[in-house]
Amino acid sequence: MKKQLFIYSLKAFLMATVASIIIFYIGYPELKNDLESLLYKGFRNAFFFAAIFTFIKWRELKKKGQ
């Protein structure tokens, strides 16, 4: 269960990072030249969403195990 949850959380983090960076790149034109801030904002949002989706997946796996 731990390995499956780790793989899921890593996938969720990577997908959320890419989506956040794309959204910030399109939505905030002033960040197009400041890639460090763009990456920081992308990682910050990705961590938040990955934590939420990992918690949801953990509850689902816990219910299946019972």
C-alpha positions in Angstrom: 0.0 0.0 0.0 2.8 2.4 0.8 4.6 1.9 -2.5 1.3 2.3 -4.4 0.5 5.5 -2.4 4.0 6.9 -3.0 3.8 6.3 -6.8 0.4 8.0 -6.9 1.6 11.0 -4.9 4.6 11.4 -7.2 2.4 11.3 -10.3 0.0 13.8 -8.7 2.8 16.1 -7.8 4.3 16.0 -11.3 1.0 16.6 -13.1 0.1 19.4 -10.7 3.5 21.0 -11.2 3.2 21.0 -15.0 -0.4 22.3 -14.9 0.4 25.0 -12.4 3.4 26.2 -14.4 1.3 26.3 -17.6 -1.5 28.2 -15.9 0.8 30.8 -14.4 2.7 31.2 -17.6 -0.5 31.9 -19.5 -2.3 33.8 -16.8 0.5 36.1 -15.6 2.5 37.6 -18.5 4.9 39.3 -16.1 6.2 35.9 -15.0 7.2 34.9 -18.5 10.6 36.5 -18.0 11.0 35.5 -14.3 11.4 31.7 -14.5 12.5 31.3 -10.9 9.3 32.8 -9.6 7.3 30.8 -12.1 8.9 27.6 -10.9 8.4 28.5 -7.3 4.7 29.3 -7.7 4.3 26.1 -9.7 5.9 24.0 -7.0 4.0 25.7 -4.2 0.6 25.0 -5.8 1.6 21.5 -6.9 2.5 20.6 -3.3 -0.8 21.7 -2.1 -2.8 19.8 -4.7 -0.7 16.7 -4.4 -1.2 16.6 -0.7 -5.0 16.8 -1.1 -5.1 14.1 -3.8 -2.7 11.9 -1.9 -4.9 12.1 1.2 -8.0 11.2 -0.9 -6.2 8.2 -2.4 -5.0 7.1 1.0 -8.5 7.1 2.3 -9.7 5.1 -0.7 -6.9 2.5 -0.3 -7.6 2.3 3.5 -11.3 1.5 2.8 -10.4 -1.1 0.2 -8.0 -2.8 2.7 -10.7 -3.2 5.4 
